[in-house]
Amino acid sequence: EGHDGHHGGAAAMMLRAAVHGPDGVQQAEWPLDASTCDCCTTASAQTARGVVVVYRGRGAGEIRDTRIVRLQPDGTWTAPRDVHRDGWRFPGCPVNGPAVAAEDQDVWVAWYTEADAVPELRLAHSRDAGGRFDPPVVLARGPQVLGRVALAQGGGHVHAAWLEEAGEGGQVLRLARYAPDLASPAVVQVATLHARGRARGLPRLQWADGAAWLAWADVEAGAPVLRGAVVR
């Protein structure tokens, strides 16, 4: 099953979106993509040209690359397109969805792939609200990379957090800070986790008050715990 893989069924999973008013009444609903990964999380962000949604697609031959769509001013969505054509063939769901951050027309997307037969995290930048992306940079690469990436923009930088395997069966949570053009990264280790498998959950990351705020799941004395950190 690969890294935390989950075998998907034969039926295709559809991705949909809806808008609800302040009274909770649904105002609109749309199909976004007719064939997506079953268990990978989706993510969204607001751009100057509308909301973008990123997710893992499921293409012909079980290609599991990251896709993006955008809600246009006329109320329609753009056709699904690849953020980058990795060509990762995987006959199941890796349970490892993408992350997105945006400011004005700048959009950054981070995702996990094993397209080159090695676990890798990639990060790509778009200057036109997700219409086109520059070639991705590598956040992390190697058998230790677990993915489960989170992304935030703030303080003039792009911040990415992810999980890696560590010694004696543990994991580490790393945080990277990039310039908007994805140059000059600075990487720190935020925490050591004792959780294994899916008990470690999905790290969350936000930028506020001049700092990166992180939250993640762990296990202590056999019981689940929620931890957090602030990195300035």
Salt bridges, closest charged atoms under 4 A:
GLU1 OE2 - HIS7 NE2 3.72
ASP4 OD2 - ARG148 NH2 3.33
ASP4 OD2 - ARG200 NH2 2.43
GLU29 OE2 - ARG16 NE 2.83
ASP33 OD2 - ARG67 NH1 2.75
ASP38 OD1 - ARG58 NH1 3.69
GLU62 OE2 - ARG58 NH2 2.94
GLU62 OE1 - ARG64 NH2 2.67
ASP82 OD2 - ARG85 NE 3.66
ASP86 OD1 - HIS84 ND1 2.70
ASP86 OD1 - ARG122 NH1 2.50
ASP106 OD1 - HIS125 NE2 2.77
GLU114 OE2 - HIS3 ND1 3.65
ASP116 OD2 - ARG122 NH2 3.06
GLU120 OE2 - ARG122 NE 2.43
GLU120 OE1 - ARG141 NH1 2.47
ASP128 OD2 - ARG132 NE 3.48
ASP134 OD2 - ARG127 NH1 2.19
GLU164 OE1 - ARG174 NE 3.00
ASP218 OD2 - ARG227 NE 3.94
GLU220 OE1 - ARG227 NH2 2.37
